[in-house]
Amino acid sequence: MSSLAVQIVDAPQYSLHCSHGNGPTDTITPIPFSRHLMVSAFKDHRLGGAIRVISIICRQELQPLYCVLCANAKADANVDAKADGAPGQCTSFQAKVHQHSDDFGFPFVTSDVLCLSPALQQATRVSITANPYAFHNLTFLSIQNQEVKESFKYNFTVCISNLFGVYNNALQFAQTMEVYKLIGVQRVVIYNTSCGPDVEKILKYYSKEGMLEVVPWPIDKFLKPSTGWSYDLHHGDIHYYGQLTTLNECIYRYMYQSKYLLMNDIDEIIMPYKHANLENLMGILQQQRPNAGVFKIENHIFPKTQFDDSGRFRLPRWRSVPGVNILEHVYREPDRKHVFNPTKVLINPRSVEQTSVHTTLKQFGLVFNVPFDVCRIIHVRVPLQGQLSKDQLFVDKKLWEFEKLLIPSIDRALNESGVL
């Protein structure tokens, strides 16, 4: 058994509580003899073929962890792990743990458990354990991204981190999906903890259509998720239902499936303003910034409390559909001086090692701030500057440019999904 030092990150002085999970599922698995969780495993060719296990680590109780690597396809239970790496057997050694720098003060933090060993070459499955002497009945993860690919199934994929709280904003979701189709998105990935009945119908519709992948995310079965971003304000075990973990998981899941990833929330649309679609936008941006792999896009608020006076898109047939009608909200809040304007990122996933919500944490290429007038986020939500009157806001009717194709496609989605 090789010996690799574990990187232990000192925890800030919070009163932390780490709870045990309830049992394995398809997407979240407790790490035996610990309070930690593992999610999925990927070969990282940028790090010499190291195996990266996306994990959730209890910061206060980090102990040495061990990789168990197996090359045989049946290594999924009752494995007699040996250290000699003989054919049909498994190899174990100490792992390295890299906790991500953004944890927002919560006890559990997104982490990479890295397996580095000559035995990596033939490995097809991996498990993580805190007990180097007990390898029976381990749950193994398939190691994904075994090969480097240079052609991709999708050009643009949107990673949406979490649905939770019985989310049922069906109208805005369907509208957003159809807008994305029109600007060149071929795939959307959503991590689902819980959703309402109408959104569930929409999810099934787009999954059957082939545009959507829904990844089950039962984080509430293992931890007490926070519904807010700050531990001091919102408490809980983990930030926003594990948002940071799902965003990082999506990067590796689609690293060799999609040329670009858009990392944003379900109520946000990354919208080109000077180009007809995302392909044209990125063609120009990559030509101008060939070494950039991360493109930061400004977020701009369209208050859902302010409505277009004409009522042009207040369609009677949509009134029975729960959710926000984004076409009615064409008023945009001005930037506030001396207040941070959050961004989301559009990335080449092969250039990114770790991400947070508003920026990447570790990347191999350069980071470029995309000018506001070239591309920005349309974010229809509750106002941040609620004291402003309508005449103090900017009129932004970008979405109306898609009217001819957009309205029929939204109607089709609502009808065929059974929402209407």
Sequence and secondary structure as in RCSB ss.txt:
>XXXX:A:sequence
MSSLAVQIVDAPQYSLHCSHGNGPTDTITPIPFSRHLMVSAFKDHRLGGAIRVISIICRQELQPLYCVLCANAKA
DANVDAKADGAPGQCTSFQAKVHQHSDDFGFPFVTSDVLCLSPALQQATRVSITANPYAFHNLTFLSIQNQEVKE
SFKYNFTVCISNLFGVYNNALQFAQTMEVYKLIGVQRVVIYNTSCGPDVEKILKYYSKEGMLEVVPWPIDKFLKP
STGWSYDLHHGDIHYYGQLTTLNECIYRYMYQSKYLLMNDIDEIIMPYKHANLENLMGILQQQRPNAGVFKIENH
IFPKTQFDDSGRFRLPRWRSVPGVNILEHVYREPDRKHVFNPTKVLINPRSVEQTSVHTTLKQFGLVFNVPFDVC
RIIHVRVPLQGQLSKDQLFVDKKLWEFEKLLIPSIDRALNESGVL
>XXXX:A:secstr
            S            SS EE TTSS EEEEEEEEGGGTTEEEEEEEEEGGG    EEEEE STTT
TSS  B SS  TTSEEEEE EEEE S  TT SEEEEEEEE  GGGGG  EEEEES TT  TT   EEEE  S  S
S SEEEEEEEEEE SSB  HHHHHHHHHHHHHHT  EEEEEES B HHHHHHHHHHHHHTSEEEEE  GGGTS B
 SSS HHHH SSBGGGGHHHHHHHHHHHTTTTEEEEEE  TTEEEEESSSSSHHHHHHHHHHH TTEEEEEEEEE
EEETT   TT TT  GGGTTS S  GGG  EE    TTS   EEEEE GGGEEEE SSSEEEESSEEEE  TTTE
EEEEEES SSTT  GGGSEE  GGGGGHHHHHHHHHHHHHHHT  
